[in-house]
Amino acid sequence: ADLGVTTGELVFMTLCLQFKWSKGNPHPSLATIAERMNISRRQVRTYAAGLRSKGLLTVEERLDSERGQLSSLYDFTPFLEAVVKLEG
C-alpha cells in the first residue's frame, strides 16, 4: 500500500512472476495474463502502465524479424528495490 500498488497490479505482478523460469525476466503474453485474471487485455495493459508510471516496472518490447512482435519482457526489479527501501 505504501507504494501505491493496487490489488489488480499486484495480481498482475504475481501472475507474471509465475512465468519466471530462469534468470531472465518473465515474458507471458497479455492474452495469457488476461485469461488467468478473467479480464480484458486492455485492463492488463492498464495495470502494466500503472506500474510503469509509478516507476515499479520496466517493460522491454521484443521483436523478431520473421514473426514480428513477441511478448514483452517484464522486469520487476524496481518494485523489489522499492520494497527493500521500505523495510530499511
SELOMAR-260026 format. One line per field, with one value per atom (N, C-alpha, C): residue number from 1; atom name; x, z, y. Coordinates in steps of 0.2 Angstrom, whole numbers, plus 2048, in hexadecimal, padded with zeros to 3 digits. Last residue first. Layout:
SELOMAR-260026
pos NUM/...
site CA/...
east X/...
up Z/...
north Y/...
end
This chain:
SELOMAR-260026
pos 88/88/88/87/87/87/86/86/86/85/85/85/84/84/84/83/83/83/82/82/82/81/81/81/80/80/80/79/79/79/78/78/78/77/77/77/76/76/76/75/75/75/74/74/74/73/73/73/72/72/72/71/71/71/70/70/70/69/69/69/68/68/68/67/67/67/66/66/66/65/65/65/64/64/64/63/63/63/62/62/62/61/61/61/60/60/60/59/59/59/58/58/58/57/57/57/56/56/56/55/55/55/54/54/54/53/53/53/52/52/52/51/51/51/50/50/50/49/49/49/48/48/48/47/47/47/46/46/46/45/45/45/44/44/44/43/43/43/42/42/42/41/41/41/40/40/40/39/39/39/38/38/38/37/37/37/36/36/36/35/35/35/34/34/34/33/33/33/32/32/32/31/31/31/30/30/30/29/29/29/28/28/28/27/27/27/26/26/26/25/25/25/24/24/24/23/23/23/22/22/22/21/21/21/20/20/20/19/19/19/18/18/18/17/17/17/16/16/16/15/15/15/14/14/14/13/13/13/12/12/12/11/11/11/10/10/10/9/9/9/8/8/8/7/7/7/6/6/6/5/5/5/4/4/4/3/3/3/2/2/2/1/1/1
site N/CA/C/N/CA/C/N/CA/C/N/CA/C/N/CA/C/N/CA/C/N/CA/C/N/CA/C/N/CA/C/N/CA/C/N/CA/C/N/CA/C/N/CA/C/N/CA/C/N/CA/C/N/CA/C/N/CA/C/N/CA/C/N/CA/C/N/CA/C/N/CA/C/N/CA/C/N/CA/C/N/CA/C/N/CA/C/N/CA/C/N/CA/C/N/CA/C/N/CA/C/N/CA/C/N/CA/C/N/CA/C/N/CA/C/N/CA/C/N/CA/C/N/CA/C/N/CA/C/N/CA/C/N/CA/C/N/CA/C/N/CA/C/N/CA/C/N/CA/C/N/CA/C/N/CA/C/N/CA/C/N/CA/C/N/CA/C/N/CA/C/N/CA/C/N/CA/C/N/CA/C/N/CA/C/N/CA/C/N/CA/C/N/CA/C/N/CA/C/N/CA/C/N/CA/C/N/CA/C/N/CA/C/N/CA/C/N/CA/C/N/CA/C/N/CA/C/N/CA/C/N/CA/C/N/CA/C/N/CA/C/N/CA/C/N/CA/C/N/CA/C/N/CA/C/N/CA/C/N/CA/C/N/CA/C/N/CA/C/N/CA/C/N/CA/C/N/CA/C/N/CA/C/N/CA/C/N/CA/C/N/CA/C/N/CA/C/N/CA/C/N/CA/C/N/CA/C
east 846/84C/84C/83A/83C/842/83A/835/837/844/845/840/83E/844/845/835/833/838/83D/839/836/842/847/843/837/83A/83F/834/82F/833/83F/83E/839/83E/843/842/835/832/838/834/839/836/82D/82B/831/82E/831/82F/81F/824/828/81E/81C/821/822/822/81F/81F/81F/81E/826/823/824/82C/825/822/838/834/82D/83E/83E/839/836/83A/839/837/835/839/831/835/833/832/82F/834/833/838/834/82F/82D/831/831/834/831/828/829/82C/827/828/829/823/82A/82C/816/819/820/815/815/817/816/81B/81B/80A/810/816/801/801/807/804/805/805/7FF/806/808/7F1/7F5/7FD/7EF/7EE/7F2/7F1/7F5/7F5/7E6/7ED/7F2/7DB/7DC/7E3/7DE/7DE/7DF/7DA/7E2/7E3/7CE/7D0/7D8/7CE/7CD/7CF/7D2/7CB/7C9/7DF/7DC/7D4/7E2/7E3/7DF/7E0/7DC/7DC/7EA/7E3/7DE/7F5/7F4/7ED/7F4/7F4/7F2/7F4/7EE/7EE/800/7FB/7F5/80C/808/803/81A/814/810/829/826/81F/835/82F/82C/846/840/83A/852/84F/849/855/857/855/845/84C/84E/837/83A/842/82A/832/835/81D/820/828/819/818/81B/81A/820/81F/80D/813/819/806/805/80B/80B/80B/80A/807/80E/80F/7F9/7FD/804/7F7/7F5/7F9/7FB/7FE/7FD/7F1/7F9/7FD/7E6/7E7/7EE/7E9/7E8/7E9/7F6/7EF/7EE/802/801/7F9/808/803/801/811/814/80E/80A/80F/811/804/800/804
up 819/81C/81F/813/819/81D/808/80E/814/801/804/809/7FD/801/805/7F4/7FA/7FF/7EA/7EE/7F5/7E5/7E8/7ED/7E0/7E5/7E9/7D6/7DB/7E1/7CD/7D1/7D6/7C9/7CD/7D1/7C0/7C6/7CB/7AF/7B4/7BB/7A2/7A8/7AE/791/797/79D/786/789/78F/778/77F/782/768/76D/774/758/75F/763/74B/74E/755/746/749/74C/741/73D/740/74A/743/73F/759/755/74E/767/760/75D/777/773/76C/783/77D/77A/794/78E/788/7A2/79C/796/7B3/7AC/7A7/7C1/7BC/7B6/7C9/7CC/7C7/7C6/7C6/7C9/7C4/7CB/7CC/7B7/7B9/7C0/7B8/7B4/7B7/7BE/7C1/7BE/7B4/7BB/7BF/7AA/7A9/7B0/7AF/7AD/7AD/7B0/7B6/7B5/7A2/7A7/7AD/79D/79B/7A0/7A3/7A5/7A3/79C/7A4/7A6/78F/791/798/791/790/791/79E/797/797/7AA/7A8/7A1/7B1/7AF/7AD/7B4/7B8/7B7/7A9/7B0/7B5/79E/79F/7A6/7A0/7A0/7A2/79F/7A5/7A6/791/796/79D/78B/78A/790/78D/791/790/790/78C/790/79B/799/794/79E/798/796/7AB/7A9/7A3/7A9/7AB/7A8/7AD/7A9/7AC/7B5/7B7/7B3/7B3/7B3/7B6/7B4/7B4/7B4/7B7/7B8/7B9/7B8/7B1/7B2/7C3/7C3/7BC/7C1/7C4/7C4/7BC/7B8/7BA/7C8/7C2/7BD/7D0/7D2/7CC/7C8/7C9/7CB/7C8/7C2/7C3/7D6/7D3/7CC/7D7/7DA/7D8/7CF/7CD/7D0/7D6/7D0/7CD/7E2/7E2/7DB/7DF/7E0/7E0/7E7/7E3/7E4/7EF/7EB/7E6/7F8/7F2/7ED/804/804/7FD/800/800/800
north 7FB/7FE/804/7F9/7F5/7F8/802/802/7FF/7FC/803/804/7F0/7F0/7F7/7F6/7F2/7F2/7FB/7FF/7FC/7EF/7F4/7F9/7E9/7E6/7EB/7F3/7F2/7EE/7F2/7F8/7F7/7E4/7E6/7ED/7DF/7E2/7E4/7DF/7DF/7E3/7D6/7DA/7D9/7D6/7D4/7D9/7D2/7D7/7D3/7C7/7CA/7CE/7CE/7C9/7CC/7D4/7D5/7CF/7C9/7D0/7D1/7BE/7BD/7C4/7C2/7BE/7BE/7CB/7CD/7C8/7CF/7C9/7CB/7D9/7D8/7D2/7DE/7D9/7D8/7EB/7E8/7E3/7EA/7EA/7E7/7F4/7EF/7F0/7F5/7F7/7F2/7FC/7F6/7F9/806/800/7FA/813/812/80B/816/817/815/813/81A/81B/805/809/810/802/800/804/807/80A/808/7FE/805/809/7F2/7F3/7FA/7F5/7F4/7F4/7F8/7FD/7FC/7EB/7F0/7F6/7E5/7E3/7E8/7EB/7EC/7EA/7E6/7ED/7EF/7D9/7DB/7E2/7D7/7D8/7DA/7C9/7D0/7D1/7BE/7BE/7C5/7BB/7C0/7C1/7B2/7B0/7B5/7BB/7B5/7B2/7C4/7C6/7C0/7BC/7C0/7C1/7B9/7B4/7B7/7C5/7C1/7BC/7CA/7CD/7C9/7BC/7C1/7C4/7BD/7BA/7BF/7BD/7C0/7BD/7C1/7BD/7C1/7C3/7C5/7C2/7B5/7BB/7BD/7AA/7B1/7B7/7A2/7A2/7A9/7A3/79C/79C/7AC/7AD/7A6/7AB/7A9/7AA/7B1/7A9/7A7/7BE/7BB/7B3/7C1/7C1/7BD/7BF/7BA/7BB/7C9/7C3/7BE/7D5/7D3/7CC/7D4/7D4/7D2/7D5/7CF/7CE/7E3/7DE/7D7/7E9/7E9/7E4/7E6/7E4/7E4/7EE/7E6/7E3/7FA/7F8/7F0/803/7FD/7FB/80C/80E/809/809/80A/80C/806/80C/80E/7FA/800/806
end
